[in-house]
Amino acid sequence: MEHSINDTNRRVKQYLDGVVKKEFPGIQYLVINKEGKIFEYNGGWRDVKNDLPVTPNTTFMMNS
């Protein structure tokens, strides 16, 4: 089961990397359950003009 989750996480990361390159300047994506964090992705730019990357500490408006 763990291998399957790791493979899924890898594929989701590859997909999100592609979305950041083609469609959105930056994305934060988090999947959690009652036991905690399952998957986290931070990619692209929070400030394109100043080349500031999205980090785990970046704050976005919900549904922005």
CHARMM internal coordinates of N, CA and C (Angstrom, degrees):
IC EDIT
DIST 1 N 1 CA 1.4512
DIST 1 CA 1 C 1.5270
ANGL 1 N 1 CA 1 C 110.95
DIST 1 C 2 N 1.3392
ANGL 1 CA 1 C 2 N 117.96
DIHE 1 N 1 CA 1 C 2 N -42.91
DIST 2 N 2 CA 1.4653
ANGL 1 C 2 N 2 CA 121.42
DIHE 1 CA 1 C 2 N 2 CA -178.91
DIST 2 CA 2 C 1.5256
ANGL 2 N 2 CA 2 C 110.96
DIHE 1 C 2 N 2 CA 2 C -59.24
DIST 2 C 3 N 1.3255
ANGL 2 CA 2 C 3 N 117.19
DIHE 2 N 2 CA 2 C 3 N -42.07
DIST 3 N 3 CA 1.4604
ANGL 2 C 3 N 3 CA 120.20
DIHE 2 CA 2 C 3 N 3 CA 178.49
DIST 3 CA 3 C 1.5218
ANGL 3 N 3 CA 3 C 110.48
DIHE 2 C 3 N 3 CA 3 C -59.88
DIST 3 C 4 N 1.2973
ANGL 3 CA 3 C 4 N 117.10
DIHE 3 N 3 CA 3 C 4 N -41.37
DIST 4 N 4 CA 1.4605
ANGL 3 C 4 N 4 CA 121.70
DIHE 3 CA 3 C 4 N 4 CA 179.88
DIST 4 CA 4 C 1.5290
ANGL 4 N 4 CA 4 C 111.22
DIHE 3 C 4 N 4 CA 4 C -62.86
DIST 4 C 5 N 1.3375
ANGL 4 CA 4 C 5 N 117.46
DIHE 4 N 4 CA 4 C 5 N -41.94
DIST 5 N 5 CA 1.4635
ANGL 4 C 5 N 5 CA 121.38
DIHE 4 CA 4 C 5 N 5 CA 178.45
DIST 5 CA 5 C 1.5225
ANGL 5 N 5 CA 5 C 110.25
DIHE 4 C 5 N 5 CA 5 C -65.27
DIST 5 C 6 N 1.3315
ANGL 5 CA 5 C 6 N 117.53
DIHE 5 N 5 CA 5 C 6 N -43.82
DIST 6 N 6 CA 1.4598
ANGL 5 C 6 N 6 CA 120.61
DIHE 5 CA 5 C 6 N 6 CA 178.65
DIST 6 CA 6 C 1.5176
ANGL 6 N 6 CA 6 C 111.36
DIHE 5 C 6 N 6 CA 6 C -62.35
DIST 6 C 7 N 1.3259
ANGL 6 CA 6 C 7 N 117.29
DIHE 6 N 6 CA 6 C 7 N -40.54
DIST 7 N 7 CA 1.4564
ANGL 6 C 7 N 7 CA 121.29
DIHE 6 CA 6 C 7 N 7 CA 178.40
DIST 7 CA 7 C 1.5256
ANGL 7 N 7 CA 7 C 110.69
DIHE 6 C 7 N 7 CA 7 C -64.61
DIST 7 C 8 N 1.3150
ANGL 7 CA 7 C 8 N 116.76
DIHE 7 N 7 CA 7 C 8 N -42.59
DIST 8 N 8 CA 1.4659
ANGL 7 C 8 N 8 CA 120.87
DIHE 7 CA 7 C 8 N 8 CA 177.96
DIST 8 CA 8 C 1.5198
ANGL 8 N 8 CA 8 C 110.36
DIHE 7 C 8 N 8 CA 8 C -63.21
DIST 8 C 9 N 1.3279
ANGL 8 CA 8 C 9 N 117.95
DIHE 8 N 8 CA 8 C 9 N -45.33
DIST 9 N 9 CA 1.4627
ANGL 8 C 9 N 9 CA 121.25
DIHE 8 CA 8 C 9 N 9 CA 178.43
DIST 9 CA 9 C 1.5239
ANGL 9 N 9 CA 9 C 111.27
DIHE 8 C 9 N 9 CA 9 C -59.70
DIST 9 C 10 N 1.3159
ANGL 9 CA 9 C 10 N 117.06
DIHE 9 N 9 CA 9 C 10 N -41.09
DIST 10 N 10 CA 1.4655
ANGL 9 C 10 N 10 CA 121.39
DIHE 9 CA 9 C 10 N 10 CA 178.79
DIST 10 CA 10 C 1.5226
ANGL 10 N 10 CA 10 C 110.63
DIHE 9 C 10 N 10 CA 10 C -62.81
DIST 10 C 11 N 1.3263
ANGL 10 CA 10 C 11 N 116.85
DIHE 10 N 10 CA 10 C 11 N -43.45
DIST 11 N 11 CA 1.4679
ANGL 10 C 11 N 11 CA 120.60
DIHE 10 CA 10 C 11 N 11 CA -179.75
DIST 11 CA 11 C 1.5261
ANGL 11 N 11 CA 11 C 111.43
DIHE 10 C 11 N 11 CA 11 C -67.86
DIST 11 C 12 N 1.3308
ANGL 11 CA 11 C 12 N 117.11
DIHE 11 N 11 CA 11 C 12 N -38.65
DIST 12 N 12 CA 1.4699
ANGL 11 C 12 N 12 CA 120.17
DIHE 11 CA 11 C 12 N 12 CA 177.13
DIST 12 CA 12 C 1.5216
ANGL 12 N 12 CA 12 C 109.49
DIHE 11 C 12 N 12 CA 12 C -63.85
DIST 12 C 13 N 1.3344
ANGL 12 CA 12 C 13 N 117.92
DIHE 12 N 12 CA 12 C 13 N -42.84
DIST 13 N 13 CA 1.4660
ANGL 12 C 13 N 13 CA 121.10
DIHE 12 CA 12 C 13 N 13 CA 178.38
DIST 13 CA 13 C 1.5240
ANGL 13 N 13 CA 13 C 110.77
DIHE 12 C 13 N 13 CA 13 C -61.08
DIST 13 C 14 N 1.3199
ANGL 13 CA 13 C 14 N 117.82
DIHE 13 N 13 CA 13 C 14 N -43.93
DIST 14 N 14 CA 1.4662
ANGL 13 C 14 N 14 CA 120.92
DIHE 13 CA 13 C 14 N 14 CA 178.03
DIST 14 CA 14 C 1.5232
ANGL 14 N 14 CA 14 C 110.69
DIHE 13 C 14 N 14 CA 14 C -60.23
DIST 14 C 15 N 1.3200
ANGL 14 CA 14 C 15 N 116.95
DIHE 14 N 14 CA 14 C 15 N -43.29
DIST 15 N 15 CA 1.4639
ANGL 14 C 15 N 15 CA 121.21
DIHE 14 CA 14 C 15 N 15 CA 178.71
DIST 15 CA 15 C 1.5292
ANGL 15 N 15 CA 15 C 110.23
DIHE 14 C 15 N 15 CA 15 C -61.70
DIST 15 C 16 N 1.3286
ANGL 15 CA 15 C 16 N 117.45
DIHE 15 N 15 CA 15 C 16 N -48.68
DIST 16 N 16 CA 1.4637
ANGL 15 C 16 N 16 CA 120.99
DIHE 15 CA 15 C 16 N 16 CA -178.47
DIST 16 CA 16 C 1.5276
ANGL 16 N 16 CA 16 C 111.69
DIHE 15 C 16 N 16 CA 16 C -65.10
DIST 16 C 17 N 1.3338
ANGL 16 CA 16 C 17 N 117.88
DIHE 16 N 16 CA 16 C 17 N -36.01
DIST 17 N 17 CA 1.4674
ANGL 16 C 17 N 17 CA 120.40
DIHE 16 CA 16 C 17 N 17 CA 174.26
DIST 17 CA 17 C 1.5262
ANGL 17 N 17 CA 17 C 110.34
DIHE 16 C 17 N 17 CA 17 C -58.00
DIST 17 C 18 N 1.3246
ANGL 17 CA 17 C 18 N 117.07
DIHE 17 N 17 CA 17 C 18 N -41.80
DIST 18 N 18 CA 1.4611
ANGL 17 C 18 N 18 CA 121.55
DIHE 17 CA 17 C 18 N 18 CA 178.23
DIST 18 CA 18 C 1.5132
ANGL 18 N 18 CA 18 C 112.42
DIHE 17 C 18 N 18 CA 18 C -66.31
DIST 18 C 19 N 1.3281
ANGL 18 CA 18 C 19 N 116.99
DIHE 18 N 18 CA 18 C 19 N -39.93
DIST 19 N 19 CA 1.4693
ANGL 18 C 19 N 19 CA 121.15
DIHE 18 CA 18 C 19 N 19 CA 178.32
DIST 19 CA 19 C 1.5221
ANGL 19 N 19 CA 19 C 110.05
DIHE 18 C 19 N 19 CA 19 C -62.69
DIST 19 C 20 N 1.3300
ANGL 19 CA 19 C 20 N 116.81
DIHE 19 N 19 CA 19 C 20 N -43.01
DIST 20 N 20 CA 1.4650
ANGL 19 C 20 N 20 CA 120.70
DIHE 19 CA 19 C 20 N 20 CA 179.68
DIST 20 CA 20 C 1.5288
ANGL 20 N 20 CA 20 C 110.30
DIHE 19 C 20 N 20 CA 20 C -62.78
DIST 20 C 21 N 1.3143
ANGL 20 CA 20 C 21 N 117.68
DIHE 20 N 20 CA 20 C 21 N -39.77
DIST 21 N 21 CA 1.4642
ANGL 20 C 21 N 21 CA 120.83
DIHE 20 CA 20 C 21 N 21 CA -178.84
DIST 21 CA 21 C 1.5196
ANGL 21 N 21 CA 21 C 112.41
DIHE 20 C 21 N 21 CA 21 C -69.71
DIST 21 C 22 N 1.3422
ANGL 21 CA 21 C 22 N 117.69
DIHE 21 N 21 CA 21 C 22 N -33.32
DIST 22 N 22 CA 1.4642
ANGL 21 C 22 N 22 CA 120.58
DIHE 21 CA 21 C 22 N 22 CA -171.17
DIST 22 CA 22 C 1.5190
ANGL 22 N 22 CA 22 C 115.21
DIHE 21 C 22 N 22 CA 22 C -107.79
DIST 22 C 23 N 1.3513
ANGL 22 CA 22 C 23 N 119.06
DIHE 22 N 22 CA 22 C 23 N -28.10
DIST 23 N 23 CA 1.4584
ANGL 22 C 23 N 23 CA 119.56
DIHE 22 CA 22 C 23 N 23 CA -167.66
DIST 23 CA 23 C 1.5219
ANGL 23 N 23 CA 23 C 116.09
DIHE 22 C 23 N 23 CA 23 C -125.24
DIST 23 C 24 N 1.3100
ANGL 23 CA 23 C 24 N 118.45
DIHE 23 N 23 CA 23 C 24 N -35.70
DIST 24 N 24 CA 1.4621
ANGL 23 C 24 N 24 CA 121.81
DIHE 23 CA 23 C 24 N 24 CA -174.13
DIST 24 CA 24 C 1.5233
ANGL 24 N 24 CA 24 C 109.63
DIHE 23 C 24 N 24 CA 24 C -131.25
DIST 24 C 25 N 1.3268
ANGL 24 CA 24 C 25 N 117.71
DIHE 24 N 24 CA 24 C 25 N 144.72
DIST 25 N 25 CA 1.4629
ANGL 24 C 25 N 25 CA 118.67
DIHE 24 CA 24 C 25 N 25 CA 177.86
DIST 25 CA 25 C 1.5282
ANGL 25 N 25 CA 25 C 112.89
DIHE 24 C 25 N 25 CA 25 C -69.74
DIST 25 C 26 N 1.3411
ANGL 25 CA 25 C 26 N 117.62
DIHE 25 N 25 CA 25 C 26 N -32.28
DIST 26 N 26 CA 1.4588
ANGL 25 C 26 N 26 CA 119.84
DIHE 25 CA 25 C 26 N 26 CA -178.60
DIST 26 CA 26 C 1.5139
ANGL 26 N 26 CA 26 C 111.94
DIHE 25 C 26 N 26 CA 26 C -158.69
DIST 26 C 27 N 1.3314
ANGL 26 CA 26 C 27 N 115.35
DIHE 26 N 26 CA 26 C 27 N 148.96
DIST 27 N 27 CA 1.4651
ANGL 26 C 27 N 27 CA 121.66
DIHE 26 CA 26 C 27 N 27 CA -178.30
DIST 27 CA 27 C 1.5236
ANGL 27 N 27 CA 27 C 109.14
DIHE 26 C 27 N 27 CA 27 C -139.98
DIST 27 C 28 N 1.3110
ANGL 27 CA 27 C 28 N 115.12
DIHE 27 N 27 CA 27 C 28 N 140.87
DIST 28 N 28 CA 1.4564
ANGL 27 C 28 N 28 CA 123.63
DIHE 27 CA 27 C 28 N 28 CA 166.17
DIST 28 CA 28 C 1.5181
ANGL 28 N 28 CA 28 C 106.13
DIHE 27 C 28 N 28 CA 28 C -120.90
DIST 28 C 29 N 1.3271
ANGL 28 CA 28 C 29 N 116.39
DIHE 28 N 28 CA 28 C 29 N 129.78
DIST 29 N 29 CA 1.4601
ANGL 28 C 29 N 29 CA 121.13
DIHE 28 CA 28 C 29 N 29 CA -175.47
DIST 29 CA 29 C 1.5200
ANGL 29 N 29 CA 29 C 107.44
DIHE 28 C 29 N 29 CA 29 C -139.74
DIST 29 C 30 N 1.3209
ANGL 29 CA 29 C 30 N 117.10
DIHE 29 N 29 CA 29 C 30 N 127.89
DIST 30 N 30 CA 1.4584
ANGL 29 C 30 N 30 CA 121.35
DIHE 29 CA 29 C 30 N 30 CA -177.36
DIST 30 CA 30 C 1.5237
ANGL 30 N 30 CA 30 C 109.57
DIHE 29 C 30 N 30 CA 30 C -136.91
DIST 30 C 31 N 1.3205
ANGL 30 CA 30 C 31 N 115.76
DIHE 30 N 30 CA 30 C 31 N 132.33
DIST 31 N 31 CA 1.4623
ANGL 30 C 31 N 31 CA 121.84
DIHE 30 CA 30 C 31 N 31 CA 175.76
DIST 31 CA 31 C 1.5252
ANGL 31 N 31 CA 31 C 106.87
DIHE 30 C 31 N 31 CA 31 C -119.31
DIST 31 C 32 N 1.3315
ANGL 31 CA 31 C 32 N 115.80
DIHE 31 N 31 CA 31 C 32 N 124.89
DIST 32 N 32 CA 1.4601
ANGL 31 C 32 N 32 CA 120.89
DIHE 31 CA 31 C 32 N 32 CA 178.75
DIST 32 CA 32 C 1.5254
ANGL 32 N 32 CA 32 C 109.98
DIHE 31 C 32 N 32 CA 32 C -131.90
DIST 32 C 33 N 1.3129
ANGL 32 CA 32 C 33 N 115.32
DIHE 32 N 32 CA 32 C 33 N 160.87
DIST 33 N 33 CA 1.4620
ANGL 32 C 33 N 33 CA 121.31
DIHE 32 CA 32 C 33 N 33 CA 169.50
DIST 33 CA 33 C 1.5248
ANGL 33 N 33 CA 33 C 107.53
DIHE 32 C 33 N 33 CA 33 C -135.56
DIST 33 C 34 N 1.2978
ANGL 33 CA 33 C 34 N 117.76
DIHE 33 N 33 CA 33 C 34 N -170.63
DIST 34 N 34 CA 1.4660
ANGL 33 C 34 N 34 CA 120.36
DIHE 33 CA 33 C 34 N 34 CA -176.09
DIST 34 CA 34 C 1.5247
ANGL 34 N 34 CA 34 C 112.70
DIHE 33 C 34 N 34 CA 34 C -63.65
DIST 34 C 35 N 1.3122
ANGL 34 CA 34 C 35 N 116.97
DIHE 34 N 34 CA 34 C 35 N -18.93
DIST 35 N 35 CA 1.4646
ANGL 34 C 35 N 35 CA 120.85
DIHE 34 CA 34 C 35 N 35 CA -179.77
DIST 35 CA 35 C 1.5238
ANGL 35 N 35 CA 35 C 113.14
DIHE 34 C 35 N 35 CA 35 C -92.34
DIST 35 C 36 N 1.3229
ANGL 35 CA 35 C 36 N 117.52
DIHE 35 N 35 CA 35 C 36 N -10.29
DIST 36 N 36 CA 1.4613
ANGL 35 C 36 N 36 CA 120.00
DIHE 35 CA 35 C 36 N 36 CA 178.50
DIST 36 CA 36 C 1.5146
ANGL 36 N 36 CA 36 C 113.02
DIHE 35 C 36 N 36 CA 36 C 131.61
DIST 36 C 37 N 1.3169
ANGL 36 CA 36 C 37 N 114.49
DIHE 36 N 36 CA 36 C 37 N -160.20
DIST 37 N 37 CA 1.4595
ANGL 36 C 37 N 37 CA 122.45
DIHE 36 CA 36 C 37 N 37 CA -176.13
DIST 37 CA 37 C 1.5259
ANGL 37 N 37 CA 37 C 110.82
DIHE 36 C 37 N 37 CA 37 C -72.97
DIST 37 C 38 N 1.3337
ANGL 37 CA 37 C 38 N 115.76
DIHE 37 N 37 CA 37 C 38 N 131.09
DIST 38 N 38 CA 1.4582
ANGL 37 C 38 N 38 CA 121.99
DIHE 37 CA 37 C 38 N 38 CA 176.63
DIST 38 CA 38 C 1.5248
ANGL 38 N 38 CA 38 C 110.03
DIHE 37 C 38 N 38 CA 38 C -101.17
DIST 38 C 39 N 1.3325
ANGL 38 CA 38 C 39 N 115.89
DIHE 38 N 38 CA 38 C 39 N -41.24
DIST 39 N 39 CA 1.4624
ANGL 38 C 39 N 39 CA 121.08
DIHE 38 CA 38 C 39 N 39 CA -176.29
DIST 39 CA 39 C 1.5141
ANGL 39 N 39 CA 39 C 109.22
DIHE 38 C 39 N 39 CA 39 C -153.39
DIST 39 C 40 N 1.3316
ANGL 39 CA 39 C 40 N 116.38
DIHE 39 N 39 CA 39 C 40 N 139.00
DIST 40 N 40 CA 1.4608
ANGL 39 C 40 N 40 CA 121.36
DIHE 39 CA 39 C 40 N 40 CA 176.70
DIST 40 CA 40 C 1.5175
ANGL 40 N 40 CA 40 C 108.83
DIHE 39 C 40 N 40 CA 40 C -136.25
DIST 40 C 41 N 1.3179
ANGL 40 CA 40 C 41 N 115.85
DIHE 40 N 40 CA 40 C 41 N 136.88
DIST 41 N 41 CA 1.4627
ANGL 40 C 41 N 41 CA 121.44
DIHE 40 CA 40 C 41 N 41 CA 177.61
DIST 41 CA 41 C 1.5187
ANGL 41 N 41 CA 41 C 108.86
DIHE 40 C 41 N 41 CA 41 C -135.39
DIST 41 C 42 N 1.3096
ANGL 41 CA 41 C 42 N 116.37
DIHE 41 N 41 CA 41 C 42 N 130.87
DIST 42 N 42 CA 1.4569
ANGL 41 C 42 N 42 CA 123.83
DIHE 41 CA 41 C 42 N 42 CA 173.26
DIST 42 CA 42 C 1.5158
ANGL 42 N 42 CA 42 C 105.96
DIHE 41 C 42 N 42 CA 42 C -132.24
DIST 42 C 43 N 1.3265
ANGL 42 CA 42 C 43 N 117.51
DIHE 42 N 42 CA 42 C 43 N 115.70
DIST 43 N 43 CA 1.4494
ANGL 42 C 43 N 43 CA 119.59
DIHE 42 CA 42 C 43 N 43 CA -177.27
DIST 43 CA 43 C 1.5082
ANGL 43 N 43 CA 43 C 112.67
DIHE 42 C 43 N 43 CA 43 C -147.14
DIST 43 C 44 N 1.3128
ANGL 43 CA 43 C 44 N 114.94
DIHE 43 N 43 CA 43 C 44 N 155.37
DIST 44 N 44 CA 1.4530
ANGL 43 C 44 N 44 CA 120.52
DIHE 43 CA 43 C 44 N 44 CA 178.33
DIST 44 CA 44 C 1.5145
ANGL 44 N 44 CA 44 C 112.13
DIHE 43 C 44 N 44 CA 44 C 86.49
DIST 44 C 45 N 1.3375
ANGL 44 CA 44 C 45 N 114.39
DIHE 44 N 44 CA 44 C 45 N -152.85
DIST 45 N 45 CA 1.4582
ANGL 44 C 45 N 45 CA 121.22
DIHE 44 CA 44 C 45 N 45 CA -171.53
DIST 45 CA 45 C 1.5155
ANGL 45 N 45 CA 45 C 112.26
DIHE 44 C 45 N 45 CA 45 C -120.51
DIST 45 C 46 N 1.3362
ANGL 45 CA 45 C 46 N 116.61
DIHE 45 N 45 CA 45 C 46 N 132.69
DIST 46 N 46 CA 1.4605
ANGL 45 C 46 N 46 CA 120.97
DIHE 45 CA 45 C 46 N 46 CA 172.82
DIST 46 CA 46 C 1.5171
ANGL 46 N 46 CA 46 C 110.23
DIHE 45 C 46 N 46 CA 46 C -83.63
DIST 46 C 47 N 1.3351
ANGL 46 CA 46 C 47 N 116.20
DIHE 46 N 46 CA 46 C 47 N -24.22
DIST 47 N 47 CA 1.4623
ANGL 46 C 47 N 47 CA 122.53
DIHE 46 CA 46 C 47 N 47 CA 177.77
DIST 47 CA 47 C 1.5225
ANGL 47 N 47 CA 47 C 106.90
DIHE 46 C 47 N 47 CA 47 C -142.46
DIST 47 C 48 N 1.3249
ANGL 47 CA 47 C 48 N 115.85
DIHE 47 N 47 CA 47 C 48 N 97.55
DIST 48 N 48 CA 1.4633
ANGL 47 C 48 N 48 CA 121.28
DIHE 47 CA 47 C 48 N 48 CA -175.70
DIST 48 CA 48 C 1.5227
ANGL 48 N 48 CA 48 C 110.71
DIHE 47 C 48 N 48 CA 48 C -63.98
DIST 48 C 49 N 1.3186
ANGL 48 CA 48 C 49 N 116.70
DIHE 48 N 48 CA 48 C 49 N -44.34
DIST 49 N 49 CA 1.4700
ANGL 48 C 49 N 49 CA 121.90
DIHE 48 CA 48 C 49 N 49 CA -176.76
DIST 49 CA 49 C 1.5294
ANGL 49 N 49 CA 49 C 111.71
DIHE 48 C 49 N 49 CA 49 C -57.21
DIST 49 C 50 N 1.3217
ANGL 49 CA 49 C 50 N 116.65
DIHE 49 N 49 CA 49 C 50 N -39.98
DIST 50 N 50 CA 1.4644
ANGL 49 C 50 N 50 CA 121.11
DIHE 49 CA 49 C 50 N 50 CA -176.99
DIST 50 CA 50 C 1.5272
ANGL 50 N 50 CA 50 C 113.77
DIHE 49 C 50 N 50 CA 50 C -103.15
DIST 50 C 51 N 1.3446
ANGL 50 CA 50 C 51 N 117.15
DIHE 50 N 50 CA 50 C 51 N 11.81
DIST 51 N 51 CA 1.4705
ANGL 50 C 51 N 51 CA 122.46
DIHE 50 CA 50 C 51 N 51 CA 178.33
DIST 51 CA 51 C 1.5316
ANGL 51 N 51 CA 51 C 113.03
DIHE 50 C 51 N 51 CA 51 C 53.25
DIST 51 C 52 N 1.3400
ANGL 51 CA 51 C 52 N 116.31
DIHE 51 N 51 CA 51 C 52 N 45.44
DIST 52 N 52 CA 1.4630
ANGL 51 C 52 N 52 CA 120.56
DIHE 51 CA 51 C 52 N 52 CA 177.45
DIST 52 CA 52 C 1.5262
ANGL 52 N 52 CA 52 C 109.06
DIHE 51 C 52 N 52 CA 52 C -101.09
DIST 52 C 53 N 1.3349
ANGL 52 CA 52 C 53 N 117.64
DIHE 52 N 52 CA 52 C 53 N 120.55
DIST 53 N 53 CA 1.4630
ANGL 52 C 53 N 53 CA 120.64
DIHE 52 CA 52 C 53 N 53 CA -176.14
DIST 53 CA 53 C 1.5248
ANGL 53 N 53 CA 53 C 113.12
DIHE 52 C 53 N 53 CA 53 C -76.43
DIST 53 C 54 N 1.3295
ANGL 53 CA 53 C 54 N 114.98
DIHE 53 N 53 CA 53 C 54 N 158.60
DIST 54 N 54 CA 1.4606
ANGL 53 C 54 N 54 CA 121.26
DIHE 53 CA 53 C 54 N 54 CA 170.00
DIST 54 CA 54 C 1.5256
ANGL 54 N 54 CA 54 C 106.94
DIHE 53 C 54 N 54 CA 54 C -72.37
DIST 54 C 55 N 1.3267
ANGL 54 CA 54 C 55 N 116.66
DIHE 54 N 54 CA 54 C 55 N 133.10
DIST 55 N 55 CA 1.4643
ANGL 54 C 55 N 55 CA 122.36
DIHE 54 CA 54 C 55 N 55 CA 177.90
DIST 55 CA 55 C 1.5307
ANGL 55 N 55 CA 55 C 108.47
DIHE 54 C 55 N 55 CA 55 C -127.61
DIST 55 C 56 N 1.3196
ANGL 55 CA 55 C 56 N 118.20
DIHE 55 N 55 CA 55 C 56 N 170.93
DIST 56 N 56 CA 1.4670
ANGL 55 C 56 N 56 CA 119.27
DIHE 55 CA 55 C 56 N 56 CA 176.05
DIST 56 CA 56 C 1.5324
ANGL 56 N 56 CA 56 C 112.85
DIHE 55 C 56 N 56 CA 56 C -59.54
DIST 56 C 57 N 1.3240
ANGL 56 CA 56 C 57 N 117.93
DIHE 56 N 56 CA 56 C 57 N -21.23
DIST 57 N 57 CA 1.4647
ANGL 56 C 57 N 57 CA 121.73
DIHE 56 CA 56 C 57 N 57 CA 179.89
DIST 57 CA 57 C 1.5216
ANGL 57 N 57 CA 57 C 113.66
DIHE 56 C 57 N 57 CA 57 C -92.33
DIST 57 C 58 N 1.3335
ANGL 57 CA 57 C 58 N 118.11
DIHE 57 N 57 CA 57 C 58 N -1.90
DIST 58 N 58 CA 1.4614
ANGL 57 C 58 N 58 CA 121.36
DIHE 57 CA 57 C 58 N 58 CA 178.08
DIST 58 CA 58 C 1.5211
ANGL 58 N 58 CA 58 C 109.26
DIHE 57 C 58 N 58 CA 58 C -68.20
DIST 58 C 59 N 1.3266
ANGL 58 CA 58 C 59 N 115.92
DIHE 58 N 58 CA 58 C 59 N 138.02
DIST 59 N 59 CA 1.4592
ANGL 58 C 59 N 59 CA 121.49
DIHE 58 CA 58 C 59 N 59 CA 177.61
DIST 59 CA 59 C 1.5187
ANGL 59 N 59 CA 59 C 108.88
DIHE 58 C 59 N 59 CA 59 C -111.29
DIST 59 C 60 N 1.3299
ANGL 59 CA 59 C 60 N 116.44
DIHE 59 N 59 CA 59 C 60 N 125.53
DIST 60 N 60 CA 1.4596
ANGL 59 C 60 N 60 CA 123.09
DIHE 59 CA 59 C 60 N 60 CA 174.36
DIST 60 CA 60 C 1.5195
ANGL 60 N 60 CA 60 C 108.37
DIHE 59 C 60 N 60 CA 60 C -115.40
DIST 60 C 61 N 1.3157
ANGL 60 CA 60 C 61 N 116.07
DIHE 60 N 60 CA 60 C 61 N 153.82
DIST 61 N 61 CA 1.4593
ANGL 60 C 61 N 61 CA 120.10
DIHE 60 CA 60 C 61 N 61 CA 170.08
DIST 61 CA 61 C 1.5279
ANGL 61 N 61 CA 61 C 107.12
DIHE 60 C 61 N 61 CA 61 C -68.21
DIST 61 C 62 N 1.3145
ANGL 61 CA 61 C 62 N 117.73
DIHE 61 N 61 CA 61 C 62 N 142.67
DIST 62 N 62 CA 1.4548
ANGL 61 C 62 N 62 CA 121.98
DIHE 61 CA 61 C 62 N 62 CA 179.04
DIST 62 CA 62 C 1.5229
ANGL 62 N 62 CA 62 C 109.72
DIHE 61 C 62 N 62 CA 62 C -58.90
DIST 62 C 63 N 1.3230
ANGL 62 CA 62 C 63 N 117.28
DIHE 62 N 62 CA 62 C 63 N 134.31
DIST 63 N 63 CA 1.4639
ANGL 62 C 63 N 63 CA 123.60
DIHE 62 CA 62 C 63 N 63 CA 179.70
DIST 63 CA 63 C 1.5131
ANGL 63 N 63 CA 63 C 112.72
DIHE 62 C 63 N 63 CA 63 C 61.64
DIST 63 C 64 N 1.3171
ANGL 63 CA 63 C 64 N 117.86
DIHE 63 N 63 CA 63 C 64 N 27.67
DIST 64 N 64 CA 1.4616
ANGL 63 C 64 N 64 CA 119.11
DIHE 63 CA 63 C 64 N 64 CA 179.06
DIST 64 CA 64 C 1.5130
ANGL 64 N 64 CA 64 C 110.69
DIHE 63 C 64 N 64 CA 64 C -83.41
END
COOR INIT
IC SEED 1 N 1 CA 1 C
IC BUILD
